[in-house]
Amino acid sequence: MAEAFAAEVAANVLAKLSSAAFQQIGCFWDVQDEFEKLRDVLMAIKAVLVDAEEQQNHNREITLWLQKFKDGCYRVEDLLDEFEIEALRRQVMERGSSRRKVSRFLSGSNSLTFRLRMGRKIKKVKDMLDEIESNKSRFHLLERHHRVRNIIHGQRETYSFVKTSDVIGRDEDKENMVAFLMNPTDGDGEGDDIPVLAIVGIGGIGKTALAQLVFNDERVKTHFWLRIWVCVTEDFDVKQLMIKIIKSATGTTMCKDMNKEELHKVLRDGLKAKRFLIVLDDVWNEDKRKWIELKDLLTIGGQGCKIICTTRSHKVAAITSTVPQYDLEHLSYENSLSLFLRLAFKEGEEVQHKNLVRIGEGIVRKCKGVALAVKTLGSLLCSTRVEYDWELVRDSEIWKLEQKENDILPALKLSYDHLPWHLKQCFAFCSVFPKDFEFNSLQLTLLWMATGFLQSSNENEEPEDIGNRYIHELWSRSFFQQVEEGVFYSTFKMHDLVHDLALSVVQNEVNSFNHCSTGNVRHLWLDASGQGASTLPNNLDRLQSLIISSHEEQKASSESLIADYISRSKHLRVLHLVDSSFEQLPNSIGYLKHLRYLSIYGNGNIERLPISICNLQSLQTLLLGGCRGIEALPKDIRYLISLRTLCITTKQANLQESGIGCLSSLRFLRFYACGNLKYLFEDMQRLTALRILVIDECKNLVSLPPGLKYLTALQILVISECEKLDLCMGQELEGEQAGSLQKLFIRGLPKVVSLPQWILLGSAKTLQQLYIIGLENLSTLPRWFRYLVSLQTLRIVDCPKLLSLPQGMQQLAALKQVGITGCPKLGKRCMKQTGEEWPKIAHVPQLYVSNDLETSITYDE
C-alpha cells in the first residue's frame, strides 16, 4: 500500500513542470530542454503505473520498482523547489532598500555557479529516472490510463437476517429507530415527503447490525405491508437498485433485461398504495441527482412509508436524510467485553481461564467500542488458550495482525479506497501523530500546506481554505472525530482503529512515535525521551517532516538531537518542536532552504532566534507563541516573504520597527502573552491579505494601530485579556470602511464601556458571530447594533453591568443563536415571556439565558 501514491506524486511533479511559472524559470536559467526531458521520462513511466500498482500485490519486485520511481519523483520535486527558492531569494534582493546590504545577507547566490550546480543535479535525477524507465520492460507492464475498478475489493453484500442474540448493546438504539418508524408525525410517507433517516458511523461500528435488528423487529413486521432490504452498489446504479427493490418486494427475477421504463411500471405495480419500509444498506453515493432520481421513483407508496439508510459519510447523510441523522455511538466497554468473551470462549468456558479474561480486557480496550474490531479479535483467539498468543494480540498494533476479508481493517480500508487521491495522502500523513493525539484544523492545514499536499483546480482558492475543505471531507467520511469547535479552529482526533488503518497504508514513509521503519522515512514523530539520536533510523536524507516531543529533563540532549537532525535532513519542510526547552536553535537552521513550517511553540527558555532564520525565504509558518524568554524578534524578519502564519511571544514593548508590516503574505497573525508590549506597528494596513488577527494576554497593550480598520480581508478578530486596552483610543471612524469581518471575539477588556463603532459598523453586512465575554464595565450595546444584518450567533457572558439589548434587535432576521450567561440584570430582563427585553429576542430559534456563569464558552487556547 505504501506505493499507492506513485501515480499521484508523479502527477504533481508533472503539473509543476508544465506550469507557466516553470516555463519561465526554464527560459531564465536556460534549462527548458532539461525540463522537457524530465517530463518525457516521467510521462513514459507514468503511463504504466496503473498496471504496476495493480500487479504489485503479486510481485514484490514491482513494489520495489514503484518505490524507486516515487523516490525519483520526490527528488525531482526537491530539485524544482530549489529553483523556486532561488526565485524567492532574488525577490528579496529586489525589495531591499540597500541592495549591497541585502546581497551580503543572501551571499552565495551566484548565477553561474547556481546554473552549473543545478545542471549537474538535473542530470543525476534524469539518469536515475532513465534507469527506472529501462527496468520497466522486465515486468511487461501495459499502458493504461484508468483502473479497471476504482475499488479493489469485491462488492460487499449484506442481507436482512440477523441472529438477535449476537447483537449486544444496541437495545436503546433499536428502540429509537422503531419509534421513528412508528411515529406518524415524522411525515406521512405520501407524495414527495417519504421520511428518510440516515444511520452514520465509522466502518464496523454496527450500522448494518442495527438496521437488521430494526428490520426484523416484530412491531416493524406488523406495521409495514412490505419490508425491502437493499445492499446498495458502490456506484449507486439506479437501474440496478430498481431491480433489487422489485426482487425484494415481489420476488420476481425476470426483469434484468428490462429498460428503465419497463422497470418503473413493474416497480409502480409492486409498491403502489402500500406502506413499505426500505433499508438502503451501505450507501456511498454523494451525487444528489442520483438520490433524487431514486427517491422520486418511490413516491408511489401508501401512507406511512419510511426509508432507512446506513452510511459512513456525513455528506451522504446530509443528502438523503429528511430528519436529523442518527450518529451511532461506540459500544460501551462492558458490552464490548461481553461480545468478546462470547466469541473467544464457548459458553461458560471463560471462568476456567481468568488470566486470559484479564488479557482479553486489555484487548477489548484497544477496540474502543467498534463492534467489528471486537469480533475480529475475539474470533482470532477462539482457537487458542495459550497466554502468549493472547498477549501478542494485546500488545501488537491491529494493522500488523492477520486479517481476513470481512475483518476490521479490510472493512475500514474500503472507506480509504473510496477517497480521492489528494485525501488519501492527507489522511495517511496523520499516521505520524501518536494515538489519541488531538490536533486542530489550523495546525493540520499548515502541516499539509508545508508538505505540498494541498491542491486545487481553482488557482484563486487559498491553501488555508483548501485545508479546511479537506478536513471537513475527512470528518464527513468518519476518518476524523470532532472533539471541540472553537472560534478560529476546531479540534479533532482519530479513532485508534482509523489510526491503525493510516499506519497500514504508509508503512515505509512514516515513522510514527518511534515505530521503526525500513523504507525512506519522510515524516517522523520522535519522543526524545524514548531514544537518542544514535539509535534513530539512518535513512533520513529525504526526511520532509520532523516533529520532536521533549521535556525539561531532555534539554541538553534535545539541542544536540536537533543539530544532528538538521545536519542529516537537508530537505526538511516541517520542523515542529513540541514543548521543547532548549536554550538556542543551531545557526545551521538557516541551511534548511526547503523549510516551510517551523514551530518552537511553548519553549520558555530560548532568548533569541539565530539571524540565519531570516534566510528561510520558503518559510510559510513560524510559531513562537509561549516563548516567553524571547528578548526581541530578528530585525531581518521582513525578508521572510513567504510567511503566511506568524504567532509571536516577545518581551519587546514596542514593535514599531519590527518589520512585521512588510510581511504582505501574512494570513494569520497572533500576539500571545507579550507582557511588556504597549504598541504594535503603525503600518498594519500593509497586511492586505491578513484574514485572522489574534491579540491575547497582552496586559500592557494600551491601543491598537489605526491601520487595523483598513484590513479589508480580515475575517476573524480576537482580542482577549488585555486589561489596559481601550478599543476607542485613536480609532475614530473616518467614513464607513468596507470590511469583511465574520467573527469577533472580545474577552477580558475592563476598560471597554461600550463597543466602538469602527470595529463593527464597517462589517455590518458580513459579521456572522459576535462573542462578548468578561467585559466587566460594559453598560450598553450601541444603537447601530440593528445594522448587523448578517449576525447569526450572539454570545454575551459575564457582563454584570449590561442592562439591556439595543432597540431593533428583533429586525435581525439572520440571528439563529443567542446565549446570555452570567449577566444578572440583563438575564432577568430577558426571561421568556415576562422579561422586558424578551420581545427583542423572541424570534431567535436557539436561546440560552442563565444568571450562572457558563464556563464552557471559551475561545481557542
Steps between C-alpha positions, in 0.01 A plus 500: 500500500787737559547527123139599429599868465754452221270617220377793706851614596600478135190699397589774745854526368383500138246771575771715652737441208225599256396813688553848361729584792744220415488577132626847593757352739619264228549787257671722759757232594518349152393156625176464304645210299598320821153558642348360180710183528391455862138536389544241227648230722246567776216469248642175364511343846168647613327335204550153655440590865136393506600150391801499733300602808247224436768235441718587800286286732632193314853613423732640767747624236235732356443645847872576529501647148207727590680609816806598296283692257323683779836586656606634161190718484575641845852582381359686202271684741798600716684617191210715382473643852856625470408703193205650687720578800748677279216708351392599851856600591510726198170659600651586837800658329272712282295616801795606712552872554871442489585240238855469623381421853243247381748341263737444794208363700427248223858427407581193290237549232728525199307448179770306315579263785129448562442414133788252495400341830140456393609364164690222676203425727261481205731256321529282810122481545450442126747209504314351797165525322648358177613191690155461656339540158725237342423253780125514441536266201584217743143501629316512164279781623218631283420862432164575660350828604211374714467234764273212415317569825523796725461269799726196522279312747218278386152643549389463862164323517271520803161348575215566739535196727667538839520275802369735767707343778821582308436876518592648837453851636263637235164472679461874556603579142251243372219657700587844362485363146170320556350816653593689183342236279177492700466874552235642266624856557833426325335563163208311357697313234283635218612695196846647514531485878615146574691537828860383477727433796874454450701294751857631494818359648849367446539173311443199726317687775176306443279704265392199296439290812277773643305526174459122499368504857244764411405331173421173682319651799150352530343844536659610174389181323142564609501872418629484141335315213834465324851495643774534240872451566747630240878479523595800292763476227797731535418686177133545602373372166132601510395233250665225708339639815158488331561133414602421860196679645265318261660165584468563874143633474353250253741209487531526122837452331373549143585867460876507442461570127236772540567865430429768761152573371400135525659474844311806617167340404584182692622705796182709502280192491695344787506802735193704413285595800693264730667606824861390462833521681813506288844455654781622274809348657854633449434812291805678354336716234565875538327596175175664604351463153519120519337501843214724382448276196462194722286670762262638237441144380387404851233768548225256403460332838220532748480699819779445755784381273854540644857461377810425708851549356827385656813687404847593619471848352346808659476644148289206384282545810452869420387411148261221595363564848182703545526486880808550721754227423560229759865497606563149631711504815773249585415199712562540872799319646269260687308408185823468301644262759183294505513467119870411506461228763208350311714466187830401662359231729236233495210571735622499862860417404637842599475418872775242449741752344513803729845604375377497139196705598732756661707518182177517300394808693807680365422378148145633524623842613706541182185439290349825638141383463508394132297179482674355193841546662379312807364222277823488296725453803260279691470266202877506450557369854219249525728213394788561744530496876871584505561815702789606276268506195250718685772735627637530147162619375464738796844652452505516118368768272178372342629582152784250548264212584374260234171621355233308309283659234215597734715605797537853630792640299367381161166656601666832582722473195188512286441856627860587415468358149207733436710808573631712214879483485557848647309400813682166517839663544363757746340226708809281484714789628292504820649164598805698614302612806494266802172330589246714686682815385267797462588728210335822396389590150737797474805298599417213265433734209838668550677163508325383184584831334867464588517148357335606175184293542248777437390503136214680329378545146410856598823698507331776700404270789709570809700203638344557843154460346608187313629350825177576684305343215714185514451474878125535464497228234701260718271574794191450287634156399559405868881504484514783755299548818430859604598565861424870534396792281679828565498853367769471232568127496346171606670208677493144366640156574505161328352182638781256584385260229497777240852585617595135444357526150715807433810315622420206275492711183822696557724236655834614357447875484396586854685422820227574753584544865817292483352214296800398290484488123717343236414726208595857416341680795343829394296592807622433854356558847765449768454487874846615608454332836470164327827472310810694411631602163739206485214249486286685246449398137791579270287552188416865565648657188153555351325584828234768445325530838661478844289534814694469827334478838735564793489605863709701746720208600603444136606863445866439417448187296218658300729785391757255373224291345365797306846596378561141392172481311555829324836375378344174375172633359562769242158464338284570804172679432370473859687542830258491792659496847224421751540632856873538451727658760830553320664841535603556141432384149813406305610762250505227237121519483554767236620225263158332497403686185197276435353570848143628490382437856692574820348479847667530839165572665513493880877518542555727801882488500605627160596870508598576142450351158803460274530769233532221244130423542434797275667309214194275482318667213271197453378513861120522511437439871696627802356418842671669796199516733574433866873567453500742792877536512541651150652845545435624146406377157777485238528839335504346152170313541368714215694277261272202572290594198307170480380516860123443529463411871685670784445454873714713731589521868768760574628719784506805273295803602476646151479330160511818292829403336438125494452469124181296545313753288715397205371140510236555236427125463374466858157340540513423874667716766490439874657690790489279807614573857713800403506635856705813426340593172345848495488579129469293185618635164343794319524358147252219567290612203772355275388148601236502229463119493464453878190293583541414870641729771526385862622720788502299820636563852689816409431662836686827438368569150335843511373553145459345158652654187261704281597281204302214649172635364641493145560123500229428244580126478472446878241231581569415865608739776573378853595742779531336840633572849659838428421686821638843395361502148243764414344411165381856446839670531606656172245307300247760385329377185582710196210400279374146477775253413395198294599196703462123481505412871299183570591416862582733788606369840557752781587383851651640818525870408411694819549840334226440246178679597333483158580330171685734261338585172815450292535135591154389391314740279733454202413130503131539572406295194755221556524439877349159585625419852553737794637390839504754785653341811623634831455872427441598861432867426293464183173679572331531163493364148496760219184605318657413165497133608185457288710551187680164551269338247715184455543426872417134574657436843517734801655393831513737797673358808595653836410862428340594837433868420319436171133588551331476164517393138495767227182601328436337164646159584172342399581612146808273484337224296825302457550460876483127586673470837508727806665406827497730804683367806632653819328835437255519798323821405473433130415134554204591719369742238531233229292231671256333267166675461536711817827687445503856364764405241329176396322646191839593353619136491174304489554427128835326555477118454771406752510692829691444820458742790647433843624707791767238572841548342546252216861395510479297180501806274866542424697577190794295378810493714 
